[in-house]
Amino acid sequence: MTIQAVNEEQSKAIGVVLSDFMVLSEAGAVFLSDNGGNLIAYATATEPADDTIYTIAALAAGSFCATRELASLIKEPAFHSIYHQGDRASIYMRSIGPHYLILVIFGRNTPVGLVRLCADRAAQDLNPLIRQIDALGGPIAVTGNILELSGKDAFRRRSNA
């Protein structure tokens, strides 16, 4: 498999989609990773304190992979999303094409329906970017720094000019 790097223009476009998603869905964090758990980009409301985000991406991908196997055991082609509800926080994961995932962490006051709606919209916005990148050489691999948006940058709105 050829490893394809994300160029600066694509990085910015992915960043805008993730930050808009985070704001509109009222989430605390949004991650884009591949099915192997490699973090491609993320947006958070607060600066992550350590490397926990990489662990979350890897474990989420493993969970999603296990769920795909469960689907095949019951003769279902695939499950496209997973929702884990906690007492204080919840996680929603959704596939984007065959190789990528969006992971959303949100609080108990955020309706899961809002998160799902925003995830569908983000997936529609990310699909053309991912297809463009994949067409150049295979699934995304970020070279250098992971795309990250946190704090005030996470609330930057896309201009409609």
N, C-alpha and C positions, 0 to 999 in steps of 0.2 A: 504494500500500500504506500502511495506517495504521500508525504506529509506536506500540507499546504499551509502557508502562513497567512494570517489575516493582515491586509494592508491597512494603512491609517484611515482611509475613507470608510472602509468596511467596519473598522473598529469604532469609529465615531457613530456610524449608523446603528450598529448593535447597541452601543451605549445609550443612544437616544431612546431606542425602543425599550430597553430595560429600565431606564430611569422613569420614563413615562408610565410604564407598567406599574412600577413600584408606587408612584404617586397616585395614580388612578385607582389602584386596588387597595390602597391604604395598608400595604405590606411593610414589614420591617426589613426584608431582604428578598432579592430576586437573583437567582443564579442561572447561567447558561452553561451547560456542560455537555460533553459527549457521553455516549453510553458506557464508556470505560471509566467515567468519573473524573476525567480531566477537565478542570475548570477553565472555561473560555472567557467568561466575563461575569461580572456581578455588580449589583447596585445595593447599597445598604444605607439605612437611615443614620446609623452611627458607625464610626470607624471600627472594624474588627480588631480585637485586642491581640489575637494570635493567629496561628495557622488553622484554627478550627474550621474555617470555610472550606479548606481543601478536604478535610475529613468528612464534612457534611456532603460535599459533592460526590466523593467516592462512595460513601455509604448509601446515598440516595440512588446512585447508578446501580449499585448492587441490589437494592430493594426493587428497583424497576425491572432489572433483569430477572429476578426471582418471580416477580409478578407475571412477566411474559411467559415464563415456563409454566406457571399455574394456568394461565389462559390456554396454553396448548394442551394441557392435560384434560381440560374440559371441552376440547374441540372448539375453542374460541380463537379466531385469528390473532387477536391481540387485545390487550387492555390499553387504552390510550392515556389513562390518568390514574393517579392514586391519591387518596386523601387520608391523612393521619390527623385525628383530632385529639388535642391534649387539653389539660385543664387551663393552662395559661397561653399556650401557643399551639399552632397547627401548621402542618406542612401539606402543600399541594404540589404534585409533580405531574407534568404533562409532556408527552412526546412531541417532538417536532421532527417530522420525517422519520426515517428509519435509524438515524444515528445520533440524535440530539435530544436533550431534555431541558425543560424549564422547571426550576424548583423555586417555590415561593414559601417564605416563612411569614406568618401573620398572627396577630393577636386574637384573643377570644371575642373582641368587639367588632371584628371585621367579618362580614358575612361571606361564607364560602362561595355563594352564588356570584358575588361581585368578583372574587378572585378568579373563578372559572371563566366568567365572561371576559375579564381583562386578559387572562391567559390565552384564550382563543384569539383575541385580537392581536396580542403580541406574536403568537405563532403565525398568524397571517402576515404580519409585518416582517417577521424573521425569515419565513420560507424563501422568498426570492433572494435574500442575501445568502442564505445557506446553500441554495441551489447554485448560485453564481460562484461561490467559493469552492464547492464540491466539484463543479465542472472544470475548475482549473487544476485539479489534481488530487481530489480525495477529501476525506473528512478533515475538518479543521484541526490544526495544531498551532497554538499560539507560540511564537518565538519571542523571547524577551519577557516583558512585564504582562501580567494579566490585566485586562481592562478592569478598572475599578472606579466606581463613583460612590462617594460617601458624603455625609454631611450636607452642606448647602448645595454642592454640585448635583446631588441626587434629585434635587427638586427643580432642576433646570427644565424649562418647558420648551418643546419644539415650536419654532415659529412657523406659521402657516403662510409665509410670504411667497 
